[in-house]
Amino acid sequence: MDNKILHVEDNPDDVLLMNLAFSRAGVAANLHVVSDGDEAIAALGDGESNGGPPVCVLLDVKLPRVSGMEVLAWIRSQPRLRRLPVILLTSSSQTADINRAYDLGANSFLVKPPDLDSLTQLVKTVAHYWVQTNVRPVANV
């Protein structure tokens, strides 16, 4: 099974750190990166032609054009994607963002750690749960 993860992040430094953390963590996953909400919706909307939906989405809150919250709301409105695990991974720890994310159907809300070692540990935890342990929903049921 292809362990594709969609990483939606507009900050190139955070993308670089996340790629490094995945590499250091030894996670066997195909990290597909898009840099804004429009690109995320396009990638997810085109899921059948690029091998189906990802295992999960790592989604930043503050994105150009279409926000992470709007992307989350769009995902939950799509019958084919509504069960897709969405993990908000953001620098925001504002209560309003946390509550809104869960109200919109986020599966998890994680605050980006301040250093590479902590990010690597977070990646190991996320991958262990969402890629290796979690039982995925069956499509079209």
KAQUI-V981021 format. One record per pair of residues at least 4 apart in sequence whose C-alpha atoms are under 7 Angstrom apart, sorted by sequence separation. I is the first residue (numbers start at 1). J is the second residue. If there is no record, write none. Layout:
i = <I:I>
j = <J:J>
This chain:
i = <11:12:13:14:15:16:17:18:19:20:21:22:23:35:36:37:38:39:40:41:42:43:46:47:48:63:66:67:68:69:70:71:72:73:74:78:94:95:96:97:98:99:100:101:102:115:116:117:118:119:120:121:122:123:124:125:126:127:128:129:130:22:34:47:62:63:66:76:77:93:101:113:127:128:129:9:34:47:61:62:75:76:113:61:75:60:61:44:59:98:88:93:87:92:86:87:88:89:90:91:86:87:88:89:90:91:85:86:87:88:89:90:89:5:7:4:5:6:7:8:9:10:3:4:5:6:7:8:9:10:37:3:4:5:6:7:8:9:36:37:38:59:61:4:8:36:37:38:56:57:58:59:60:36:37:56:57:58:59:60:61:76:36:37:41:56:57:58:59:60:37:58:73:8:69:72:37:6:5:4:5:6:7:8:9:4:5:6:7:8:9:3:5:6:7:8:10:83:55:21:25:24:21:22:25:17:21:25:27:22:21:3>
j = <15:16:17:18:19:20:21:22:23:24:25:26:27:39:40:41:42:43:44:45:46:47:50:51:52:67:70:71:72:73:74:75:76:77:78:82:98:99:100:101:102:103:104:105:106:119:120:121:122:123:124:125:126:127:128:129:130:131:132:133:134:27:39:52:67:68:71:81:82:98:106:118:132:133:134:15:40:53:67:68:81:82:119:68:82:68:69:53:68:109:106:111:106:111:106:107:108:109:110:111:107:108:109:110:111:112:107:108:109:110:111:112:112:29:31:29:30:31:32:33:34:35:29:30:31:32:33:34:35:36:63:30:31:32:33:34:35:36:63:64:65:86:88:32:36:64:65:66:84:85:86:87:88:65:66:85:86:87:88:89:90:105:66:67:71:86:87:88:89:90:68:89:104:40:101:104:71:54:54:54:55:56:57:58:59:55:56:57:58:59:60:55:57:58:59:60:63:137:131:116:120:120:119:120:123:116:120:124:127:123:123:131>
